[in-house]
Amino acid sequence: GRTGSGKTDLLHALRDEFGAQMLDLEGEAHHRGSTFGALGRPKQPTSEQYENTLAVQWANFRSDVPLFIEDEGAHVGRVGV
């Protein structure tokens, strides 16, 4: 979807209202993924910190509960996997 169309809000609503699991790549990267995505956000983690955070979350997901992930490119701001 287009920048600013509410994709991340939808993921949070699926989690909060329906109990779905979500992996918030932009949230963990402290970046909204757009040209000015770092504005007003905390400093980005290192790529290693980012990967470790995502790996820990992934290991804790349940296989019997739907999981949603917003499609991103190889990098979100300066971090990537």
Secondary structure, 3 states (H helix, E strand, C coil): CCCCCCHHHHHHHHHHHHCCEEECHHHHHCCCCCCCCCCCCCCCCCHHHHHHHHHHHHHHCCCCCCEEECCCCCEECCEEC
